[in-house]
Amino acid sequence: MAQYRNQGNVSIGLEPPQSTWTIVRGDTASFRMYVQDDAGNPIDITEATLAMDFYRPSTDTIVLSITPEADPDDGPGEFTIYLASEETEILETDDEFDIQLSYDPGRAIVWTVLQGKIKMIEDFTD
């Protein structure tokens, strides 16, 4: 017969890493991500699906969705987030973002690899 053992509060899982991404409005912006397994080995992302959404809490809307991908300069387990100048024009301070990676090395895995907030700096040079 199973018995209930009161172990108190137990925390399971980890929050995704949190970041603030500072961008100058109208500029291109990019950064490189590196993903690895629990043993520290790069995850093969050639068959992975990557997705990134930018969410505006003040209007409860997704304002931008992009598909990150490996850049020719990226190594194993790396991919680059890139925003064109017209994409940074629509972002606002306090917009939130997350990056999701989906892959199937024998079983379906969906993983939020990063979450964060945007900090926009206004550009005043034409």
FENMO-V52820 format. One line per field, one symbol per residue. burial: 1 if it has 16 or more other C-alpha atoms within 10 Angstrom, else 0. A space follows every 10 residues. Layout:
# FENMO-V52820
burial=???
This chain:
# FENMO-V52820
burial=0000000000 0000000000 1011111010 0010100000 0010100101 1111110000 0010000111 0000001111 1110001110 1101111111 1010000000 0111111111 000000
